[in-house]
Amino acid sequence: MTAYVLSFQEIDQSNLQEVGGKGLNLGKLSQIEEVHVPDGCCVTTEAYERTVMNRPAFRSYLDQLSQLDIEDHETIKELTEKIRNFIENIEIPADIEKELMDVICNLGIEQYYAVRSSATAEDLPHASFAGQQDSFLNITGNENILCHVSKCWASLFTERAVMYRIKHGFDHRKVELSVIVQRMVFPQVSGIMFTADPVSSNRKVVSIDASFGLGEALVSGLVSADNYKVREGRITEKKIASKEWSVDPLHTGGTAKRAIASHLQQKQTLTDRQILQLASLGRKIEASFGSPQDIEWCLVDDTFFMVQSRPITTLYPIPDAKDDENRVYFSFGHQQMMTDVIRPLGMSLLRMI
């Protein structure tokens, strides 16, 4: 029997094509001891295939789309709008709807949910589709959740997403979408953590950005954030931002931008204890995933929740070494500079990994 909805606890590596990269990583996160993840599930790509892709009218739209090139701006705009309207107005089959609503009932029918896209082609080595599809926050009510599942599916066909696929030669039929439905938490603080410093690429340094309210506002650049750096269990650097705004979830649904009280604007967003606790959780997640991670987190009543983790794809790979000697690794673009610095030192160098 086909499962159209998988809880996070049911997801493993074999489900990648069914739940996409975000969904798979949430499944992995939820199974790490001492790591808290808000409960949720994934509406699988099989639900998308059955509801959307198997319809003759939709296949006809895709045939028309496949004939266009990057210069056909007006036609792409008109056709993608038709496709989105078509998808948003399709009735989701009753058995898929029931399967999702049964899970929602178990999670809490009166709760608020984030409804987020998880595409099967995100974070490929030679192209990135991440951030091209829509996500929605603070959604409540069965009909509203189903409506936003359809909106996520439809967001595969924004002008931006379609033009990106045309430019990079990707078949529109090959990119499918799972939809994450995850319980909202109402954080005091949210942010992003890199388990390798994104500026220096030093793999021994954890870099944390933290701001008041929802992390989506930080990711989109709407609010300022503190930055903390931690190396081997010690805070090595703090930059405290002037934080004038936060974006907060409303208990009536949706979100609102709010002014931060003046006495909090220059306040350190996380305490030193919380910074070290968060960095420790980051290292635990990194060890479980087996590579440096870019992690989205939030703080609720002194408990950290992880809402996403993905590999940091900008780091240079570490060459295999058959000994324990200390090394510095650098790109060929910096080879002459590093050679000029290293040659006079005549000493063992720290290995920045």
C-alpha positions as CSV (number, residue, x, y, z in Angstrom):
1,M,0.0,0.0,0.0
2,T,1.4,3.4,-1.0
3,A,2.1,5.8,1.9
4,Y,1.3,9.3,0.8
5,V,2.3,10.8,4.2
6,L,5.4,9.9,6.3
7,S,6.0,11.1,9.8
8,F,9.6,12.3,10.5
9,Q,10.2,9.2,12.6
10,E,9.4,6.9,9.6
11,I,11.9,8.6,7.3
12,D,15.3,7.1,6.4
13,Q,17.8,7.4,3.6
14,S,15.7,5.2,1.3
15,N,12.9,7.9,1.3
16,L,15.0,10.7,-0.4
17,Q,13.0,10.6,-3.6
18,E,9.7,10.6,-1.7
19,V,10.5,13.4,0.8
20,G,13.2,15.6,-0.8
21,G,16.3,16.9,0.9
22,K,14.7,19.0,3.6
23,G,12.3,16.2,4.5
24,L,15.1,13.6,4.7
25,N,17.2,15.8,6.9
26,L,14.3,16.5,9.3
27,G,13.9,12.7,9.6
28,K,17.6,12.3,10.4
29,L,17.5,15.2,12.9
30,S,14.5,13.8,14.7
31,Q,16.3,10.6,15.4
32,I,19.4,12.1,17.0
33,E,19.5,11.7,20.8
34,E,19.1,15.0,22.8
35,V,18.2,16.9,19.6
36,H,14.7,18.4,19.7
37,V,12.7,18.8,16.4
38,P,9.1,20.1,16.3
39,D,6.9,17.1,15.3
40,G,5.7,16.8,11.7
41,C,5.3,14.8,8.5
42,C,6.0,14.9,4.8
43,V,3.4,14.7,2.1
44,T,5.4,12.6,-0.3
45,T,6.2,13.1,-4.0
46,E,3.9,10.2,-4.8
47,A,1.0,12.4,-3.5
48,Y,2.2,15.1,-5.9
49,E,2.5,12.7,-8.8
50,R,-1.0,11.3,-8.3
51,T,-2.7,14.6,-7.6
52,V,-0.9,16.8,-10.2
53,M,1.4,15.0,-12.6
54,N,-1.0,12.2,-13.7
55,R,-3.5,14.7,-15.1
56,P,-3.6,15.0,-18.9
57,A,-4.1,18.8,-18.8
58,F,-1.0,19.2,-16.6
59,R,1.0,17.1,-19.0
60,S,-0.1,19.3,-21.8
61,Y,1.1,22.4,-20.0
62,L,4.5,20.7,-19.5
63,D,4.7,19.9,-23.2
64,Q,4.1,23.6,-24.0
65,L,6.7,24.6,-21.4
66,S,9.3,22.3,-22.8
67,Q,9.1,24.1,-26.2
68,L,10.2,27.5,-24.7
69,D,13.6,29.0,-24.3
70,I,15.0,31.6,-21.9
71,E,14.1,34.5,-24.1
72,D,10.3,33.7,-24.1
73,H,9.7,35.9,-21.1
74,E,6.1,36.9,-21.7
75,T,5.0,33.4,-22.7
76,I,6.7,31.9,-19.7
77,K,5.0,34.4,-17.4
78,E,1.5,33.6,-18.9
79,L,2.0,29.9,-18.9
80,T,3.4,29.6,-15.4
81,E,0.5,31.6,-14.0
82,K,-1.9,29.2,-15.7
83,I,0.0,26.2,-14.3
84,R,0.0,27.6,-10.8
85,N,-3.8,28.3,-10.9
86,F,-4.4,24.9,-12.3
87,I,-2.5,23.2,-9.5
88,E,-4.0,25.3,-6.7
89,N,-7.5,24.4,-7.9
90,I,-7.1,20.7,-8.1
91,E,-9.0,18.7,-5.5
92,I,-6.6,16.5,-3.5
93,P,-7.8,12.9,-3.6
94,A,-9.9,11.9,-0.6
95,D,-7.6,9.1,0.6
96,I,-4.5,11.4,0.5
97,E,-6.5,14.1,2.4
98,K,-7.6,11.6,5.0
99,E,-4.0,10.2,5.5
100,L,-2.7,13.8,6.1
101,M,-5.6,14.8,8.4
102,D,-5.2,11.6,10.5
103,V,-1.5,12.7,11.1
104,I,-2.6,16.2,11.9
105,C,-5.1,15.0,14.4
106,N,-2.4,13.1,16.2
107,L,-0.1,16.1,16.2
108,G,-2.9,18.5,17.3
109,I,-5.7,19.8,15.2
110,E,-5.7,23.1,17.0
111,Q,-2.0,23.7,16.6
112,Y,-0.3,26.0,14.1
113,Y,1.9,24.6,11.4
114,A,4.7,25.5,9.0
115,V,3.9,24.2,5.5
116,R,7.2,24.0,3.6
117,S,8.4,22.9,0.2
118,S,11.0,20.1,-0.1
119,A,12.1,19.6,-3.7
120,T,13.8,16.4,-4.9
121,A,16.5,18.4,-6.8
122,E,17.7,20.7,-4.0
123,D,21.5,21.1,-3.4
124,L,22.8,19.2,-6.3
125,P,26.6,19.4,-6.8
126,H,26.3,21.4,-10.0
127,A,23.1,23.4,-9.3
128,S,21.0,24.5,-6.4
129,F,17.2,24.7,-6.4
130,A,17.1,25.6,-2.6
131,G,14.9,28.5,-1.8
132,Q,13.1,28.6,-5.1
133,Q,9.9,27.0,-3.8
134,D,7.5,28.6,-1.3
135,S,7.0,27.9,2.4
136,F,4.3,29.3,4.7
137,L,4.3,29.9,8.5
138,N,1.6,29.8,11.2
139,I,-1.1,27.9,9.2
140,T,-4.0,26.4,11.1
141,G,-7.2,24.5,10.2
142,N,-7.6,21.5,8.0
143,E,-8.8,23.3,4.9
144,N,-6.1,25.9,5.2
145,I,-3.3,23.3,5.6
146,L,-4.6,21.5,2.4
147,C,-4.7,24.8,0.5
148,H,-1.1,25.6,1.4
149,V,0.0,22.1,0.4
150,S,-1.3,22.9,-3.1
151,K,0.4,26.3,-3.0
152,C,3.7,24.6,-2.3
153,W,3.2,22.2,-5.2
154,A,2.3,25.2,-7.4
155,S,5.5,27.1,-6.4
156,L,7.5,24.6,-8.6
157,F,6.2,26.7,-11.4
158,T,7.0,30.3,-10.5
159,E,8.7,32.2,-13.3
160,R,12.0,32.2,-11.3
161,A,12.0,28.4,-10.9
162,V,11.0,27.7,-14.4
163,M,13.6,30.0,-15.9
164,Y,16.3,28.5,-13.7
165,R,15.4,25.0,-15.0
166,I,15.4,26.2,-18.6
167,K,18.7,28.0,-18.2
168,H,20.4,24.9,-16.7
169,G,18.7,22.3,-19.0
170,F,16.6,20.5,-16.3
171,D,13.5,18.7,-17.4
172,H,10.4,20.2,-15.7
173,R,9.0,16.6,-15.3
174,K,12.1,15.5,-13.3
175,V,11.7,17.9,-10.4
176,E,9.1,16.8,-7.9
177,L,8.0,18.2,-4.6
178,S,7.3,16.9,-1.2
179,V,5.5,19.1,1.4
180,I,6.6,19.3,5.0
181,V,3.8,20.0,7.5
182,Q,5.5,20.7,10.9
183,R,4.2,22.0,14.2
184,M,5.1,25.7,14.7
185,V,7.0,26.7,17.8
186,F,6.9,30.3,19.1
187,P,10.5,31.2,19.7
188,Q,12.0,34.0,21.7
189,V,15.2,33.7,19.6
190,S,16.1,32.1,16.3
191,G,19.0,31.8,14.0
192,I,21.5,29.9,11.9
193,M,24.5,27.9,13.0
194,F,27.4,26.8,10.8
195,T,29.6,24.1,12.2
196,A,32.5,25.4,10.1
197,D,33.1,29.1,9.9
198,P,31.6,30.3,6.6
199,V,34.1,33.2,6.4
200,S,37.4,31.5,7.1
201,S,36.3,27.9,6.3
202,N,37.9,26.9,9.6
203,R,36.2,23.6,10.5
204,K,37.1,23.9,14.2
205,V,35.0,27.1,14.6
206,V,31.3,27.1,15.1
207,S,29.6,30.3,13.9
208,I,26.2,31.3,15.3
209,D,23.9,34.1,14.1
210,A,21.1,34.9,16.5
211,S,18.2,37.4,16.6
212,F,14.9,37.8,18.3
213,G,11.7,36.3,16.7
214,L,11.5,33.9,13.8
215,G,14.5,32.7,11.9
216,E,12.9,33.2,8.5
217,A,13.3,37.0,9.0
218,L,17.0,36.6,9.5
219,V,17.4,34.3,6.5
220,S,15.6,36.9,4.3
221,G,17.7,39.8,5.6
222,L,14.8,41.6,7.3
223,V,16.4,41.8,10.7
224,S,20.0,42.1,12.2
225,A,21.7,39.4,14.2
226,D,24.4,38.9,16.7
227,N,27.3,36.6,15.7
228,Y,29.1,34.4,18.1
229,K,32.1,32.1,17.3
230,V,33.0,29.0,19.4
231,R,36.1,27.0,19.1
232,E,36.6,23.8,21.1
233,G,34.1,24.7,23.8
234,R,35.2,28.3,24.2
235,I,33.6,31.5,23.0
236,T,36.3,33.3,20.9
237,E,34.3,36.2,19.4
238,K,31.1,38.1,19.9
239,K,29.5,40.8,17.6
240,I,26.4,42.3,19.1
241,A,24.1,43.8,16.5
242,S,21.6,46.6,17.0
243,K,18.4,44.7,16.7
244,E,15.5,47.1,16.0
245,W,12.9,44.6,14.5
246,S,11.7,41.1,14.9
247,V,9.2,39.0,13.0
248,D,6.9,37.0,15.3
249,P,4.2,34.5,14.8
250,L,0.7,35.6,15.7
251,H,-1.6,33.4,17.7
252,T,-4.4,34.3,15.3
253,G,-2.3,33.0,12.4
254,G,0.3,34.6,10.1
255,T,3.3,36.7,11.3
256,A,3.9,40.4,12.1
257,K,7.0,42.7,12.1
258,R,7.4,44.3,15.5
259,A,9.7,46.9,17.0
260,I,12.1,45.6,19.7
261,A,12.0,47.4,23.0
262,S,14.9,49.9,23.2
263,H,16.4,48.3,26.3
264,L,16.7,45.0,24.4
265,Q,18.1,46.3,21.1
266,Q,21.8,46.2,22.2
267,K,21.3,43.2,24.5
268,Q,23.2,39.9,23.8
269,T,20.6,37.7,22.2
270,L,21.9,34.4,23.8
271,T,23.6,34.0,27.1
272,D,27.1,32.5,27.1
273,R,25.7,29.3,28.5
274,Q,23.2,29.0,25.7
275,I,25.9,29.8,23.1
276,L,28.0,26.9,24.3
277,Q,25.0,24.6,24.6
278,L,24.0,25.4,21.0
279,A,27.5,24.9,19.7
280,S,27.7,21.5,21.4
281,L,24.4,20.5,19.8
282,G,25.8,21.6,16.4
283,R,28.8,19.3,16.9
284,K,26.5,16.4,17.8
285,I,24.4,17.0,14.6
286,E,27.6,17.3,12.5
287,A,28.9,14.0,13.8
288,S,25.6,12.3,13.0
289,F,25.4,13.7,9.5
290,G,29.1,13.1,8.8
291,S,29.9,16.5,7.5
292,P,29.9,20.3,8.5
293,Q,26.3,21.5,8.6
294,D,24.3,24.7,8.1
295,I,21.6,24.5,10.8
296,E,18.4,26.5,11.4
297,W,17.4,26.6,15.1
298,C,15.1,28.4,17.5
299,L,15.0,28.8,21.3
300,V,11.7,28.3,23.1
301,D,11.6,28.6,26.9
302,D,15.3,27.7,27.2
303,T,15.0,24.6,24.9
304,F,16.7,24.6,21.5
305,F,14.7,23.2,18.6
306,M,16.3,22.3,15.3
307,V,14.1,23.0,12.2
308,Q,16.6,22.3,9.4
309,S,20.1,21.0,8.7
310,R,21.9,20.8,5.4
311,P,25.5,20.2,4.3
312,I,27.7,23.3,3.9
313,T,28.5,22.9,0.2
314,T,31.1,25.7,-0.2
315,L,33.9,24.0,1.8
316,Y,36.8,22.5,-0.1
317,P,37.0,18.8,0.4
318,I,39.8,17.5,2.7
319,P,42.4,15.4,0.9
320,D,43.0,11.9,2.3
321,A,46.0,11.7,4.5
322,K,47.8,8.6,5.8
323,D,49.4,10.2,8.8
324,D,48.5,12.5,11.7
325,E,50.7,15.5,10.7
326,N,49.3,19.0,11.1
327,R,48.5,20.8,7.8
328,V,46.9,23.9,6.4
329,Y,44.8,23.3,3.3
330,F,44.1,26.1,0.8
331,S,42.8,26.6,-2.7
332,F,45.0,26.9,-5.7
333,G,43.9,30.5,-6.0
334,H,45.7,31.3,-2.8
335,Q,48.7,29.0,-3.5
336,Q,51.4,31.7,-4.1
337,M,50.2,33.8,-1.1
338,M,50.2,30.9,1.2
339,T,53.6,29.7,0.0
340,D,55.1,33.1,0.7
341,V,53.7,33.0,4.2
342,I,54.5,29.4,5.0
343,R,58.1,29.1,3.6
344,P,59.7,31.5,6.2
345,L,57.9,29.9,9.2
346,G,59.9,26.7,9.4
347,M,57.4,25.3,12.0
348,S,54.6,22.9,12.3
349,L,51.3,24.5,11.2
350,L,47.9,24.1,12.7
351,R,45.5,21.9,10.7
352,M,42.4,23.9,10.0
353,I,39.8,21.2,9.7
